Amino acid sequence: MRVCVIPGDGIGPEVLGVATRILQALVPSVALSEAEAGWATFERHGTALPAATLAAAQAADAILFGAVASPSHSVPGYRSPIVQLRRELDLYANIRPTQMRASANQPAHSLVVVRENTEGLYAGRERLADDGATAIAERVITRQASTRIVRAACELARSRAHDLQRPGRVTIVHKANVLRVSDGLFRETALAVVRDYPDLTHDELLVDVAAMHLAQSPQRFDVIVTTNMFGDILSDVACIHGGGLGLAASANLGEQRALFEPVHGAAPDIVGRGCANPLAAIECVAMLLAWRKLPDQAARLRKASATVLRDGPHTPDLGGNATTEALAEAVLAQL
């Protein structure tokens, strides 16, 4: 198995350092290569995704991506490297699971947000008009991309139904009552695809209603499928129930390869302090192992992480004072 490691910016190198050690412990034969991308890379080379990095990613079976510190303001020549990688590698399905632990108020539950990854408003088709007084963004929705993302969501729901021994359910989320053409096409396509899965139940929700239900009653969901920006927002809402962004991981899947990344971002305020929580990056390794059909190793790693999350040591974001290294050693000891 060939894995390209792209640490990126901020705490990316710190948490991926832990993730790669754990991957090597579980799969000693893994071949790792490292490549650069991100804001610091842009400042050095004038591009956030060098051609050599893209080539390394294309040559790998999977990519582990750390974090990127993309600026919120416009910078001439800068393009988000993670968005470029998704498009160049055709990583069309963004998979964001949320695992809710049992508590006095709720039973354990899991849900997944499946987000189309290559088009929508994040296609980056923006321009200025009226001498800079008007900004215009094109929202691109195609039947082909909508079909394959809904099919991916249905296949995932079917797999989860088998594994969890419960009925599978797909919720189609859109805003077709306002965006009648673009979301209308997504909705129409999605409803046609789900008819090919009579073993699954399905429903549809407007995105604002879905956000309310996610916040108030996440147990009503199994697999949510939606467009790019809606999925980005809804998956962050969902992760509140799984411990927050610091524990959230995501997979970007294509037909040939996959990229795995923690959701937490570059966290520049804690860079170099040795207190970054690596559990999201560790979950990325578990997702990678599961994707590569190594379920036993993935299950071992998730059990080890769950034990450390329950018993400690805990980094400051989890209420403790442990270091990144201490948490890493605790997971390795469990393994």
Contacts in CASP RR format, 6 or more apart in sequence:
PFRMAT RR
TARGET T0000
AUTHOR 0000-0000-0000
METHOD contacts of the structure
MODEL  1
MRVCVIPGDGIGPEVLGVATRILQALVPSVALSEAEAGWATFERHGTALP
AATLAAAQAADAILFGAVASPSHSVPGYRSPIVQLRRELDLYANIRPTQM
RASANQPAHSLVVVRENTEGLYAGRERLADDGATAIAERVITRQASTRIV
RAACELARSRAHDLQRPGRVTIVHKANVLRVSDGLFRETALAVVRDYPDL
THDELLVDVAAMHLAQSPQRFDVIVTTNMFGDILSDVACIHGGGLGLAAS
ANLGEQRALFEPVHGAAPDIVGRGCANPLAAIECVAMLLAWRKLPDQAAR
LRKASATVLRDGPHTPDLGGNATTEALAEAVLAQL
1 27 0 8 1.000
1 29 0 8 1.000
1 30 0 8 1.000
1 31 0 8 1.000
1 61 0 8 1.000
1 62 0 8 1.000
1 292 0 8 1.000
2 30 0 8 1.000
2 31 0 8 1.000
2 33 0 8 1.000
2 59 0 8 1.000
2 60 0 8 1.000
2 61 0 8 1.000
2 62 0 8 1.000
3 20 0 8 1.000
3 23 0 8 1.000
3 30 0 8 1.000
3 31 0 8 1.000
3 32 0 8 1.000
3 33 0 8 1.000
3 60 0 8 1.000
3 61 0 8 1.000
3 62 0 8 1.000
3 63 0 8 1.000
3 64 0 8 1.000
3 288 0 8 1.000
4 33 0 8 1.000
4 34 0 8 1.000
4 35 0 8 1.000
4 56 0 8 1.000
4 57 0 8 1.000
4 59 0 8 1.000
4 60 0 8 1.000
4 62 0 8 1.000
4 63 0 8 1.000
4 64 0 8 1.000
5 16 0 8 1.000
5 20 0 8 1.000
5 32 0 8 1.000
5 33 0 8 1.000
5 34 0 8 1.000
5 35 0 8 1.000
5 63 0 8 1.000
5 64 0 8 1.000
6 34 0 8 1.000
6 35 0 8 1.000
6 36 0 8 1.000
6 37 0 8 1.000
6 53 0 8 1.000
6 57 0 8 1.000
6 63 0 8 1.000
6 64 0 8 1.000
6 65 0 8 1.000
6 66 0 8 1.000
6 81 0 8 1.000
7 13 0 8 1.000
7 16 0 8 1.000
7 17 0 8 1.000
7 34 0 8 1.000
7 36 0 8 1.000
7 66 0 8 1.000
8 36 0 8 1.000
8 37 0 8 1.000
8 38 0 8 1.000
8 40 0 8 1.000
8 41 0 8 1.000
8 65 0 8 1.000
8 66 0 8 1.000
8 67 0 8 1.000
8 68 0 8 1.000
8 266 0 8 1.000
9 38 0 8 1.000
9 39 0 8 1.000
9 40 0 8 1.000
9 67 0 8 1.000
9 68 0 8 1.000
9 69 0 8 1.000
9 266 0 8 1.000
9 268 0 8 1.000
10 67 0 8 1.000
10 69 0 8 1.000
10 265 0 8 1.000
10 266 0 8 1.000
10 267 0 8 1.000
10 268 0 8 1.000
10 271 0 8 1.000
11 67 0 8 1.000
11 264 0 8 1.000
11 265 0 8 1.000
11 266 0 8 1.000
11 267 0 8 1.000
11 270 0 8 1.000
11 271 0 8 1.000
11 272 0 8 1.000
11 276 0 8 1.000
12 66 0 8 1.000
12 67 0 8 1.000
12 262 0 8 1.000
12 265 0 8 1.000
12 266 0 8 1.000
12 276 0 8 1.000
12 281 0 8 1.000
13 66 0 8 1.000
14 271 0 8 1.000
14 272 0 8 1.000
14 274 0 8 1.000
14 276 0 8 1.000
14 278 0 8 1.000
14 324 0 8 1.000
15 66 0 8 1.000
15 67 0 8 1.000
15 262 0 8 1.000
15 276 0 8 1.000
15 277 0 8 1.000
15 278 0 8 1.000
15 280 0 8 1.000
15 281 0 8 1.000
15 324 0 8 1.000
16 64 0 8 1.000
16 66 0 8 1.000
16 281 0 8 1.000
17 278 0 8 1.000
17 281 0 8 1.000
18 278 0 8 1.000
18 281 0 8 1.000
18 282 0 8 1.000
18 324 0 8 1.000
18 325 0 8 1.000
18 327 0 8 1.000
18 328 0 8 1.000
18 331 0 8 1.000
19 64 0 8 1.000
19 278 0 8 1.000
19 281 0 8 1.000
19 282 0 8 1.000
19 284 0 8 1.000
19 285 0 8 1.000
20 32 0 8 1.000
20 64 0 8 1.000
21 328 0 8 1.000
21 332 0 8 1.000
22 282 0 8 1.000
22 285 0 8 1.000
22 301 0 8 1.000
22 328 0 8 1.000
22 331 0 8 1.000
22 332 0 8 1.000
22 335 0 8 1.000
23 30 0 8 1.000
23 32 0 8 1.000
23 64 0 8 1.000
23 285 0 8 1.000
23 288 0 8 1.000
23 289 0 8 1.000
24 30 0 8 1.000
24 32 0 8 1.000
25 332 0 8 1.000
25 335 0 8 1.000
26 285 0 8 1.000
26 289 0 8 1.000
26 294 0 8 1.000
26 297 0 8 1.000
26 300 0 8 1.000
26 301 0 8 1.000
26 335 0 8 1.000
27 289 0 8 1.000
27 294 0 8 1.000
27 297 0 8 1.000
33 56 0 8 1.000
33 60 0 8 1.000
35 50 0 8 1.000
35 52 0 8 1.000
35 53 0 8 1.000
35 56 0 8 1.000
35 57 0 8 1.000
36 50 0 8 1.000
36 53 0 8 1.000
37 48 0 8 1.000
37 49 0 8 1.000
37 50 0 8 1.000
37 53 0 8 1.000
37 65 0 8 1.000
37 68 0 8 1.000
37 81 0 8 1.000
37 82 0 8 1.000
37 85 0 8 1.000
38 48 0 8 1.000
38 49 0 8 1.000
38 68 0 8 1.000
38 69 0 8 1.000
38 70 0 8 1.000
38 81 0 8 1.000
39 48 0 8 1.000
39 68 0 8 1.000
39 69 0 8 1.000
39 70 0 8 1.000
39 71 0 8 1.000
39 78 0 8 1.000
40 69 0 8 1.000
41 47 0 8 1.000
41 48 0 8 1.000
41 49 0 8 1.000
41 50 0 8 1.000
41 53 0 8 1.000
41 81 0 8 1.000
42 48 0 8 1.000
42 75 0 8 1.000
42 78 0 8 1.000
46 77 0 8 1.000
47 77 0 8 1.000
48 68 0 8 1.000
48 70 0 8 1.000
48 78 0 8 1.000
48 79 0 8 1.000
48 80 0 8 1.000
48 81 0 8 1.000
48 84 0 8 1.000
49 79 0 8 1.000
49 81 0 8 1.000
49 84 0 8 1.000
49 85 0 8 1.000
53 81 0 8 1.000
54 84 0 8 1.000
54 85 0 8 1.000
54 88 0 8 1.000
57 63 0 8 1.000
57 85 0 8 1.000
57 88 0 8 1.000
57 89 0 8 1.000
57 257 0 8 1.000
57 259 0 8 1.000
58 88 0 8 1.000
58 89 0 8 1.000
58 257 0 8 1.000
60 257 0 8 1.000
61 257 0 8 1.000
61 292 0 8 1.000
62 257 0 8 1.000
62 258 0 8 1.000
62 259 0 8 1.000
62 260 0 8 1.000
62 288 0 8 1.000
62 291 0 8 1.000
62 292 0 8 1.000
63 85 0 8 1.000
63 89 0 8 1.000
63 257 0 8 1.000
63 258 0 8 1.000
63 259 0 8 1.000
63 260 0 8 1.000
64 259 0 8 1.000
64 260 0 8 1.000
64 261 0 8 1.000
64 281 0 8 1.000
64 284 0 8 1.000
64 285 0 8 1.000
64 288 0 8 1.000
65 82 0 8 1.000
65 85 0 8 1.000
65 259 0 8 1.000
65 260 0 8 1.000
65 261 0 8 1.000
66 261 0 8 1.000
66 262 0 8 1.000
66 265 0 8 1.000
66 281 0 8 1.000
67 261 0 8 1.000
67 262 0 8 1.000
67 264 0 8 1.000
67 265 0 8 1.000
67 266 0 8 1.000
67 267 0 8 1.000
68 80 0 8 1.000
68 81 0 8 1.000
68 82 0 8 1.000
68 265 0 8 1.000
68 266 0 8 1.000
69 265 0 8 1.000
69 266 0 8 1.000
69 268 0 8 1.000
70 78 0 8 1.000
70 80 0 8 1.000
71 78 0 8 1.000
82 259 0 8 1.000
82 261 0 8 1.000
83 122 0 8 1.000
83 124 0 8 1.000
85 91 0 8 1.000
85 252 0 8 1.000
85 259 0 8 1.000
86 92 0 8 1.000
86 94 0 8 1.000
86 117 0 8 1.000
86 118 0 8 1.000
86 252 0 8 1.000
86 259 0 8 1.000
87 118 0 8 1.000
89 254 0 8 1.000
89 256 0 8 1.000
89 257 0 8 1.000
89 259 0 8 1.000
90 118 0 8 1.000
90 254 0 8 1.000
90 255 0 8 1.000
91 117 0 8 1.000
91 118 0 8 1.000
91 252 0 8 1.000
91 253 0 8 1.000
91 254 0 8 1.000
91 257 0 8 1.000
91 258 0 8 1.000
91 259 0 8 1.000
92 116 0 8 1.000
92 117 0 8 1.000
92 118 0 8 1.000
92 145 0 8 1.000
92 148 0 8 1.000
92 149 0 8 1.000
92 152 0 8 1.000
92 253 0 8 1.000
92 254 0 8 1.000
93 114 0 8 1.000
93 115 0 8 1.000
93 116 0 8 1.000
93 117 0 8 1.000
93 148 0 8 1.000
93 149 0 8 1.000
93 152 0 8 1.000
93 251 0 8 1.000
93 252 0 8 1.000
93 253 0 8 1.000
93 254 0 8 1.000
94 113 0 8 1.000
94 114 0 8 1.000
94 115 0 8 1.000
94 116 0 8 1.000
94 117 0 8 1.000
94 231 0 8 1.000
94 235 0 8 1.000
94 250 0 8 1.000
94 251 0 8 1.000
94 252 0 8 1.000
94 253 0 8 1.000
95 112 0 8 1.000
95 113 0 8 1.000
95 114 0 8 1.000
95 156 0 8 1.000
95 250 0 8 1.000
95 251 0 8 1.000
95 252 0 8 1.000
95 253 0 8 1.000
95 287 0 8 1.000
96 112 0 8 1.000
96 113 0 8 1.000
96 114 0 8 1.000
96 115 0 8 1.000
96 231 0 8 1.000
96 235 0 8 1.000
96 238 0 8 1.000
96 239 0 8 1.000
96 248 0 8 1.000
96 250 0 8 1.000
96 263 0 8 1.000
97 110 0 8 1.000
97 111 0 8 1.000
97 112 0 8 1.000
97 249 0 8 1.000
97 287 0 8 1.000
98 110 0 8 1.000
98 111 0 8 1.000
98 112 0 8 1.000
98 113 0 8 1.000
98 218 0 8 1.000
98 235 0 8 1.000
98 238 0 8 1.000
98 239 0 8 1.000
98 241 0 8 1.000
98 242 0 8 1.000
98 248 0 8 1.000
99 108 0 8 1.000
99 110 0 8 1.000
99 242 0 8 1.000
100 106 0 8 1.000
100 108 0 8 1.000
100 109 0 8 1.000
100 110 0 8 1.000
100 111 0 8 1.000
100 218 0 8 1.000
100 241 0 8 1.000
100 242 0 8 1.000
101 108 0 8 1.000
101 242 0 8 1.000
102 108 0 8 1.000
106 219 0 8 1.000
107 219 0 8 1.000
109 218 0 8 1.000
109 219 0 8 1.000
110 160 0 8 1.000
110 164 0 8 1.000
111 218 0 8 1.000
111 221 0 8 1.000
111 222 0 8 1.000
111 223 0 8 1.000
111 224 0 8 1.000
111 238 0 8 1.000
112 156 0 8 1.000
112 160 0 8 1.000
112 222 0 8 1.000
112 223 0 8 1.000
112 224 0 8 1.000
113 224 0 8 1.000
113 226 0 8 1.000
113 231 0 8 1.000
113 234 0 8 1.000
113 235 0 8 1.000
113 238 0 8 1.000
114 149 0 8 1.000
114 152 0 8 1.000
114 153 0 8 1.000
114 156 0 8 1.000
114 223 0 8 1.000
114 224 0 8 1.000
114 225 0 8 1.000
114 226 0 8 1.000
115 149 0 8 1.000
115 225 0 8 1.000
115 226 0 8 1.000
115 227 0 8 1.000
115 228 0 8 1.000
115 230 0 8 1.000
115 231 0 8 1.000
115 232 0 8 1.000
115 234 0 8 1.000
115 235 0 8 1.000
116 145 0 8 1.000
116 146 0 8 1.000
116 149 0 8 1.000
116 226 0 8 1.000
116 227 0 8 1.000
116 228 0 8 1.000
117 149 0 8 1.000
117 228 0 8 1.000
117 252 0 8 1.000
118 145 0 8 1.000
118 228 0 8 1.000
119 140 0 8 1.000
119 141 0 8 1.000
119 142 0 8 1.000
119 145 0 8 1.000
119 227 0 8 1.000
119 228 0 8 1.000
120 139 0 8 1.000
120 140 0 8 1.000
120 141 0 8 1.000
120 182 0 8 1.000
120 227 0 8 1.000
120 228 0 8 1.000
120 229 0 8 1.000
121 137 0 8 1.000
121 139 0 8 1.000
121 228 0 8 1.000
121 229 0 8 1.000
122 228 0 8 1.000
122 229 0 8 1.000
122 232 0 8 1.000
123 138 0 8 1.000
123 139 0 8 1.000
123 140 0 8 1.000
123 228 0 8 1.000
124 137 0 8 1.000
124 138 0 8 1.000
125 137 0 8 1.000
125 138 0 8 1.000
125 140 0 8 1.000
126 135 0 8 1.000
126 136 0 8 1.000
126 137 0 8 1.000
126 138 0 8 1.000
127 135 0 8 1.000
127 136 0 8 1.000
128 134 0 8 1.000
128 135 0 8 1.000
128 136 0 8 1.000
129 135 0 8 1.000
129 136 0 8 1.000
139 179 0 8 1.000
139 182 0 8 1.000
140 182 0 8 1.000
141 182 0 8 1.000
141 183 0 8 1.000
141 185 0 8 1.000
141 186 0 8 1.000
141 227 0 8 1.000
142 185 0 8 1.000
143 185 0 8 1.000
143 189 0 8 1.000
146 185 0 8 1.000
146 186 0 8 1.000
146 189 0 8 1.000
146 190 0 8 1.000
147 189 0 8 1.000
147 193 0 8 1.000
149 225 0 8 1.000
150 170 0 8 1.000
150 172 0 8 1.000
150 189 0 8 1.000
150 190 0 8 1.000
150 193 0 8 1.000
150 194 0 8 1.000
150 225 0 8 1.000
151 193 0 8 1.000
151 196 0 8 1.000
152 253 0 8 1.000
153 170 0 8 1.000
153 223 0 8 1.000
153 224 0 8 1.000
153 225 0 8 1.000
154 170 0 8 1.000
154 193 0 8 1.000
154 194 0 8 1.000
154 196 0 8 1.000
154 197 0 8 1.000
154 200 0 8 1.000
154 223 0 8 1.000
156 223 0 8 1.000
157 168 0 8 1.000
157 169 0 8 1.000
157 170 0 8 1.000
157 197 0 8 1.000
157 200 0 8 1.000
157 222 0 8 1.000
157 223 0 8 1.000
158 168 0 8 1.000
158 197 0 8 1.000
158 199 0 8 1.000
158 200 0 8 1.000
160 168 0 8 1.000
160 222 0 8 1.000
160 223 0 8 1.000
161 167 0 8 1.000
161 168 0 8 1.000
161 199 0 8 1.000
161 200 0 8 1.000
167 200 0 8 1.000
167 201 0 8 1.000
168 199 0 8 1.000
168 200 0 8 1.000
168 201 0 8 1.000
168 222 0 8 1.000
168 223 0 8 1.000
169 200 0 8 1.000
169 201 0 8 1.000
169 202 0 8 1.000
169 203 0 8 1.000
169 221 0 8 1.000
169 222 0 8 1.000
169 223 0 8 1.000
170 194 0 8 1.000
170 197 0 8 1.000
170 200 0 8 1.000
170 201 0 8 1.000
170 202 0 8 1.000
170 222 0 8 1.000
170 223 0 8 1.000
170 224 0 8 1.000
170 225 0 8 1.000
171 202 0 8 1.000
171 203 0 8 1.000
171 204 0 8 1.000
171 205 0 8 1.000
171 210 0 8 1.000
171 221 0 8 1.000
171 222 0 8 1.000
171 223 0 8 1.000
171 224 0 8 1.000
171 225 0 8 1.000
172 187 0 8 1.000
172 190 0 8 1.000
172 191 0 8 1.000
172 194 0 8 1.000
172 202 0 8 1.000
172 203 0 8 1.000
172 204 0 8 1.000
172 205 0 8 1.000
172 225 0 8 1.000
172 226 0 8 1.000
173 204 0 8 1.000
173 205 0 8 1.000
173 206 0 8 1.000
173 207 0 8 1.000
173 210 0 8 1.000
173 224 0 8 1.000
173 225 0 8 1.000
173 226 0 8 1.000
173 230 0 8 1.000
173 231 0 8 1.000
173 234 0 8 1.000
174 183 0 8 1.000
174 184 0 8 1.000
174 186 0 8 1.000
174 187 0 8 1.000
174 190 0 8 1.000
174 204 0 8 1.000
174 206 0 8 1.000
174 207 0 8 1.000
174 226 0 8 1.000
174 227 0 8 1.000
174 230 0 8 1.000
175 183 0 8 1.000
175 206 0 8 1.000
175 207 0 8 1.000
175 208 0 8 1.000
175 230 0 8 1.000
176 183 0 8 1.000
176 184 0 8 1.000
176 186 0 8 1.000
176 187 0 8 1.000
176 206 0 8 1.000
177 206 0 8 1.000
183 227 0 8 1.000
186 227 0 8 1.000
187 204 0 8 1.000
190 204 0 8 1.000
190 225 0 8 1.000
191 204 0 8 1.000
194 200 0 8 1.000
194 202 0 8 1.000
205 213 0 8 1.000
207 226 0 8 1.000
207 230 0 8 1.000
207 234 0 8 1.000
210 224 0 8 1.000
210 226 0 8 1.000
210 234 0 8 1.000
211 233 0 8 1.000
211 234 0 8 1.000
211 237 0 8 1.000
213 220 0 8 1.000
213 221 0 8 1.000
214 221 0 8 1.000
214 234 0 8 1.000
214 237 0 8 1.000
214 238 0 8 1.000
215 237 0 8 1.000
215 240 0 8 1.000
218 238 0 8 1.000
218 241 0 8 1.000
221 238 0 8 1.000
224 231 0 8 1.000
224 234 0 8 1.000
224 238 0 8 1.000
226 234 0 8 1.000
235 248 0 8 1.000
235 250 0 8 1.000
235 263 0 8 1.000
236 245 0 8 1.000
236 248 0 8 1.000
236 263 0 8 1.000
239 245 0 8 1.000
239 247 0 8 1.000
239 248 0 8 1.000
239 263 0 8 1.000
242 248 0 8 1.000
245 263 0 8 1.000
245 264 0 8 1.000
245 265 0 8 1.000
245 280 0 8 1.000
246 262 0 8 1.000
246 263 0 8 1.000
246 264 0 8 1.000
246 277 0 8 1.000
246 279 0 8 1.000
246 280 0 8 1.000
246 317 0 8 1.000
247 277 0 8 1.000
247 279 0 8 1.000
247 280 0 8 1.000
247 283 0 8 1.000
247 309 0 8 1.000
248 262 0 8 1.000
248 263 0 8 1.000
248 264 0 8 1.000
248 280 0 8 1.000
249 260 0 8 1.000
249 261 0 8 1.000
249 262 0 8 1.000
249 263 0 8 1.000
249 280 0 8 1.000
249 281 0 8 1.000
249 283 0 8 1.000
249 284 0 8 1.000
249 286 0 8 1.000
249 287 0 8 1.000
250 260 0 8 1.000
250 261 0 8 1.000
250 262 0 8 1.000
250 263 0 8 1.000
250 284 0 8 1.000
251 258 0 8 1.000
251 259 0 8 1.000
251 260 0 8 1.000
251 284 0 8 1.000
251 287 0 8 1.000
251 288 0 8 1.000
251 291 0 8 1.000
252 258 0 8 1.000
252 259 0 8 1.000
252 260 0 8 1.000
252 261 0 8 1.000
253 291 0 8 1.000
258 288 0 8 1.000
258 291 0 8 1.000
260 284 0 8 1.000
260 285 0 8 1.000
260 287 0 8 1.000
260 288 0 8 1.000
261 284 0 8 1.000
262 280 0 8 1.000
262 281 0 8 1.000
262 283 0 8 1.000
262 284 0 8 1.000
263 280 0 8 1.000
264 277 0 8 1.000
264 280 0 8 1.000
267 276 0 8 1.000
270 276 0 8 1.000
274 323 0 8 1.000
274 324 0 8 1.000
274 325 0 8 1.000
275 315 0 8 1.000
275 316 0 8 1.000
275 322 0 8 1.000
275 323 0 8 1.000
275 324 0 8 1.000
276 315 0 8 1.000
276 324 0 8 1.000
277 315 0 8 1.000
277 317 0 8 1.000
277 318 0 8 1.000
277 324 0 8 1.000
277 327 0 8 1.000
278 324 0 8 1.000
278 327 0 8 1.000
278 328 0 8 1.000
279 305 0 8 1.000
279 308 0 8 1.000
279 309 0 8 1.000
279 327 0 8 1.000
282 301 0 8 1.000
282 305 0 8 1.000
282 331 0 8 1.000
283 302 0 8 1.000
283 305 0 8 1.000
285 301 0 8 1.000
286 298 0 8 1.000
286 301 0 8 1.000
286 302 0 8 1.000
286 305 0 8 1.000
287 298 0 8 1.000
289 295 0 8 1.000
289 297 0 8 1.000
289 298 0 8 1.000
289 301 0 8 1.000
290 298 0 8 1.000
300 335 0 8 1.000
301 331 0 8 1.000
301 335 0 8 1.000
303 334 0 8 1.000
304 331 0 8 1.000
304 334 0 8 1.000
304 335 0 8 1.000
305 331 0 8 1.000
305 334 0 8 1.000
307 334 0 8 1.000
308 327 0 8 1.000
308 330 0 8 1.000
308 331 0 8 1.000
308 334 0 8 1.000
309 318 0 8 1.000
312 318 0 8 1.000
312 322 0 8 1.000
312 327 0 8 1.000
312 330 0 8 1.000
313 320 0 8 1.000
313 322 0 8 1.000
313 326 0 8 1.000
313 327 0 8 1.000
313 330 0 8 1.000
314 320 0 8 1.000
314 321 0 8 1.000
314 322 0 8 1.000
314 327 0 8 1.000
315 322 0 8 1.000
315 323 0 8 1.000
315 324 0 8 1.000
315 327 0 8 1.000
322 330 0 8 1.000
END
